[in-house]
Amino acid sequence: MLLRASTPARLLALALLCSVQLQSQRGAPGHSIGKVTVVGNLIHIEVDSGALTPEHLFDLDHRTLRFTPEGNGYRLETVPLQWETTFGAAVQGPVTLHNFQFPFSGKSWSAFNVALGSITFGDFAATGRGGGSGVPAGNRTGAGGSIRAGFQMDRYASMATVGSTFVNMIAGIAVYVRNGWTGQRYANELADRVVVTWTLSEPSGGIQAFSWTPTINRFQAVLHRDGEIDLSYNDVHAGDGVVGLFPLDSTATGARRDADLSTVTSRDGPFTDVYEGFYWAQIPRAVDVACTVIQALGDRFDFLASYSDFRVDNPEGGTPSTGPRGGNVTGIGSTTGGLDRYCSQGRLQWMFVEPVSTAAIQIQKDAPGGAVMNTDYNYAMSQIGHELAHRWLADADALVNGDRIRLGPVHWATGLQVPAAFPYSKPVEADAMGGGVWRDNGDGTFTQLDDDYYVPANGYSWLDLYLMGLAKAEEVPDFFIIRNLQPTTQRDSAGHRIYRGERTNLTIQDVIAAMGPREPDVEHSQKAFNTGMVVMTMPGKAPSRELIEAANAIAAHWVAYWSKSTGGRATMTTVPK
């Protein structure tokens, strides 16, 4: 995912909620992975036995893992839950020991960093602030040094495989590492041990979450003076993550092992590194899903959107998007390629990378209690409307007086003035692909009337419609981009945020100067589209009623969304055959 360097921190966090994932054109071609049947207007894929790695979920709740040092490694055993009830003071980042030094990774430590789900040693400032495990922050400068916040992983990290990347990343203990934790950390130093406790929640309420309300996850690490380590789990809701020890010691001779921690005994080992990844089912490759559908039903789909009644190995409830961009469109910043990998002769354009599970809240019709952010499948429309529009958007540039200005990439820059031409949820709303609705205050400041976040579901701007082949160049109003965008502390009387920046005026001719004309033009471009609505189940299982009802409802809303957001200039169907 590419992020805009000038985007304010608050909007950066929001922008992290969606990205396009462009899969390599050089990967292995797709092949069928299941049996296809048509259920009304839905395409059912029953996945073949053995086609996907099944889920392997956390199984250590209400137990304690005891790591006993031996030489350069550790013996490991599972013992009944040992839980310290005195948590001590809340902490955020480094903890300094006063009563002893803790031996780990070939050294004795008088301080360590407490991240969200992990403890790490070395390369942190005593007065700095620690961040959360799983955040790809790198080294961040703090007072007097830098902080390694924890074990770093990508946004879409696979819990089945990411544990191996932690080896020699940083000396640390993965007590329970995964993306998205929020909550509290505590430390209590005693004479012979230090107790670190976490009370955390998975993401909740947002479009990429699996729960409307915070979840309960309590776990604890006890570091003993003699080097023994106890990891204890007392009510854990999350099913995926990584647990284990990751010392940095190039001289160690013991075995490294990706183990089933619940079955390892003190007779095994000793181990230098020992860890386990817990994960949901393997994500089916998009090329395989495409080939499964096309080989069974023909090359008749422009888009594929998939849903399932099982979760996949992604900590988020939504999906990125990918595809070969069939249709041979030029002048938009992207080109057709890799159709053969998707088993398409030229029709298939774009698709979901993975199925959206019925466990995800974005597939639900309404939020509990009538929360305004998700009513009548608004979350689902936000996801499908945004992701499938990545087929054309948002990679365009503009050329102004010899200066090539990036308007994206991937998502429109926050400072780009791109109001929706045909709003979907609100009277005034920003483009579904980013950007904003801005009021120029005439004094170097700009009021943000709507932001670049795509919830609730938004429509497409006139710039989008041109790039999609649904608007003439002369229909696109002049617009502008605010560069060097910086937040102020001010708001207007309606509570809108005020920013400072430098305005550059733009026209559609500036875009054409950079990209070339859009071909086919609006007179010859495709206007009728078909989306294959796929429901996926594991071997031997029929789609649940919940899955069928949700997919049918989303399909109907998608057709209506498309019509409204394109101003009726194009049609969408969901016809499987």
Buried (B, 14 or more C-beta within 10 A) or exposed (E): BEBBEBBBEEBBEBBBBBBBBBBEEEEEEBEBBBEBBEBEBBBBBBBBEEBBBBBBBBBBBEBBBBBBBBEBBBBBBBEEEBBBEEBBEEBBBBBEBEEBEBBBBEBEBEBBBBBBBBBBBBEBBBEBBBBBBBBEBEEBEBEEEEBBBBBBBEBBBBBBEBBEBBBEBBBBBBBBBBBBBEBBBBBBBBEEBBBBBBBBBBBBBBBBBBBBEBBBBBBBBBBBBEBBBBBBBBEBBBBBBBBBBBBBBEEBEBBBBBBEBEEBEBEBBBBBBBBBBBBBBBBBBBBBBBBBBBBBBEBBBBBBBBBBBBBBBBBBBBBBBBBBBBBEBBBBBBEBEBBEBBBBEEBBBBBBBBBBBBBBBBBBBEBEEEEEBBBEBBBBBBBBBBBBBBBBBBBBBBBBEEEEBBBBBBBBBBBBBBBBBBBBBBEEBBBBBBBBBBBEBEEEBBBBBBBBBBBBBBBBBBBBBBBBBBBBBEEBEEBBBBBEBEBEEEEEEEEBBBBBBEBBEBBBBBBBBBBEEBEBEBEEBBEEBBBBBBBBBBBEEBBBEEBBEBBBBBBBBBBEBBBBBBBEBBEBBBEBE
